[in-house]
């Protein structure tokens, strides 16, 4: 009987790279949260984060599509019952994405992370802050929320 435990594991040449989902903790928190309040906040943060993450390679969505996605997201977020500070921070993210300015989007994501601090768990906040750092090449490390 042949033994295959010594074969060097290499993926087949036709294999695709494993996709990496950027917001695992945020999605997990939304799944654990009870219906209403915190779940709506987490889902709105997930939508805003995905809007901003689309500015990064390899996606780099076209400006026309970005404007359409942003306006649809703002319309959906307007239907949620969110605190005013969080609603304003979410709108700032959507507006910064439409401007196609990654540094402005980074600042808006940081303000969103500060607004939702304490309403979502630390890992979810950390994902938003890492996105802000990825959008702003001038930042050497992810900002922190105090």
Secondary structure, 3 states (H helix, E strand, C coil): CCCCCCCCCCCCCCCCCCCCCCCHHHHHHHHHCCCCHHHHHHHHHHHHHHHHHCCCCCCCCCHHHHHHHHHHHHHHHHCCCCCHHHHHHHHHHHHHHHCCCHHHHHHHHHHHHHHHECCECHHHHHHHHHHHHHHCCCCCCCCCCC
